């Protein structure tokens, strides 16, 4: 057999074509180019293909490959002839190849832009989406090599392969000749092909997580022989939770005659288990994990939860160990949660899996919970589980994932699962880092349109062990982009739980109008003030007095809910003393019954030192799965907690120990509900007839031919922006007084004289700008003053510019970030944006509705709309400018940075007085390429 040294490839081996992919059933495979070293693998693969599949591939009986065939199918130049293989465990399970052809259908090279493509998938792996994944990758390879169209000939009976092509979403043409179906399709991605690709991505990644969270059998590897230790503890937690599947204990140090550990079947190796194992929980020292992974892979285990530490969180050596772990697991088609994970939990009655270090199974409920850190996971679980103190009540968890170093399965994968999980209504995530902001934002937007997504975002510094893409965006900008995607962004665990409990228990408010009622005037006023501070519109509190009885609360709450001028109600309660005062259970039932009569509006309770009421409110209704009796806190509690079914349609009323916490949660719910309404009609990206996209592309190409990255000249900037209908007010250099006079004559008085040196640019406060110069005398006097104050003209770089109409100075920026994508930013020029950071941000492309909201999102927006009697400015013209800049950077990713400053927004029209544009080869966009898992 020839070795790689004998290869005569026109190009070196394209390692960047290698990729791991998630298949339709949730398993993984590796896609890579086929080389001359794969001859034996190819022959072995072909022998395992059925005669029928071979017939469909070659249109004739073809029992075996000849030596000539093997040579042809393993020798590629990676340009005109390319072959890719999907592998599991190092062995081929499917292949695809293309051969470039000319218009006559014969092999070609050079300018020919069409290729013939053919697939072959082992019968055992058909139906797993392997061919669809291979088609995405071979199409991306072909586009890279200048091929724009594929042709495929398929027998009419080969319905599976015809479906692979027709379902891909490409623009195609179909014909039938000589008993063969001929399909031709363009490889340029279309909206439909991208939609198909992302739908397949969602289904595949969701199923890969579902396989981890709903295993039919679990093996805990690393169970100690004596009580104690991580492995033995996790085994006990799984058993005590009442796990519905088969459970096994594994430790290579077990005596050969040991049959059980704590009533669980014991084995020395996963290989010794004579039944399938879906999930392995690994709790052995890091140096022993590779052997465990190999055992699990050979036994057909579907996924791993690796609790073991000693990986990337421990330094460079550990990071390399982590990479090897991921590569080994993926080679067998397994996905990993971890390493250094806290574990996973699924409270569904048919699963009841607690494969975590949490000693108690959380109560069943409708909240999906994700944390990267084990410590944070413990804090979140305990707060949701606790009935007394803080936010109280029985609100449970559907599923919980603590991903640890998230070397493989990340928050993005779990979000794909929760998106259409019928058992999860609210998603809470504590993200110490965001590995792929562009993808997370896309998934968050889709998820938030269906169910609330509440996130605590890390400070921007990734913990040790987390692989995070570099971003140049400030932390505040990333936060703003998350909010744009519908994420409810909070700052603390307390706020995360506060918002999550409200959203899990109550309907969304239809507006910001809040009724306040209760038996404490001072607590009502405090709640009123907090509502104002959070931007809500509270009505004056209704004081029921301290002598209010349960029926008084019921009557007042029923009236407030029935009032069409209220969108939500906050009930304030303090302990009442005296004969006739309502008991906790009585008051809770009064509130519950009143709320149940008008179920469409949220109700919250603020209580002070009234733990009994909070507990009673918890018992008065429940989340969808049912109220749960308080579970024992001991490890002996092996039986599942008892569930009681609530009345149909009832909502549990959340109780908060402080007004600010209740109002903050309500304010977040109001903003989220508003986002949901707006997301239903996101607007459109308008077309502008005067945009010269092709001319701009030509100009950009010519400019980039001069270098890899450059800030183009003022004249070139004006030309490029002009092609997108963005005129820049002309400024002429004035290196001498005489030149300044000539420039003013050319532009016409009045003019402005500006110093454009970097330390003076846009700094009118320093005196580097002189405005409204009406004649030559004023211009020369200003020129002299500038040079006397700041230095020689060559240092100042003065320019003369025609005066723009007076208005509000603003700044517009756009930047392409390698992690988050293209971002459009807007704010007022000067101190507001530079000192206070008052900038608003949107992801590109921006719709007309988003441009409108962008202008109104900054804190200083009132200055644009007639604040304190000033003249309102032309915000529609400003919004059009924002849309044109968005189109420019979206159409031409080579435009990596644009700054328009200042942009004067006058009562009629806008004037761009300064502009800079930077060009560079665009950063790679993996969201437009074929589906892949993060590379390791």
Secondary structure by P-SEA (a helix, b strand, c coil): ccccccccccccccccccccccccccbbbbbbbbcccaaaaaaaaaaaccaaaaaaacccccccccaaaaaaacccccccbbbbbbbcccccccccbbbbbccccccccccccbbbbbbbbcccccccaaaaaaaaaaaaaaaaacccbbbbbbcccaaaaaaaaaaccccccccccccbbbbbbbccccaaaaaaaaaaaaaaaaaaaaaaacccbbbbcccccccccaaaaaaaaaaaaccccbbbbbbcccccccccccccbbbccccccccccccccccccccaaaaaaaaaaaaccccccccccccccccaaaaaaaaaaaaaaaaabbbbccccccbbbbccccccccccccccccccccbbbbbccaaaaaaaaaaaaccccccccbbbbcbbbbccccccccaaaaaaaacccccccbbbbbccccccaaaaaaaaaaaaacbbbbbbccccccccccccccccccaaaaaaaaaaacccccccaaaaaaaaaaaaccccccccbbbbbcccaaaaaaaaaaaaaacccccccccccccccaaaaaaaaaaaaacccccbbbbbbccccccccccaaaaaaaaaaaaaacccbbbbbbbcccaaaaaaaaaccccccccccccccccccccccbbbbcccbbbbbbbbccaaaaaaaaaaaaaaaaaaaaaacccccccccccaaaaaaaaaaaaacccccccccaaaaaaaaaaacccccbbbbcccaaaaaaaaaaacccbbbbbccccccccccccccccccccaaaaaaaaaaaaaccccccccbbbbbccccccccbbbbbbbbccccbbbbbbbcccccccccbbbbbcccccaaaaaaaaaccccccccccccccccccaaaaaaaaaaaaaaaaacccccbbbcccccccccccccccbbbbbccccccccccccccccc
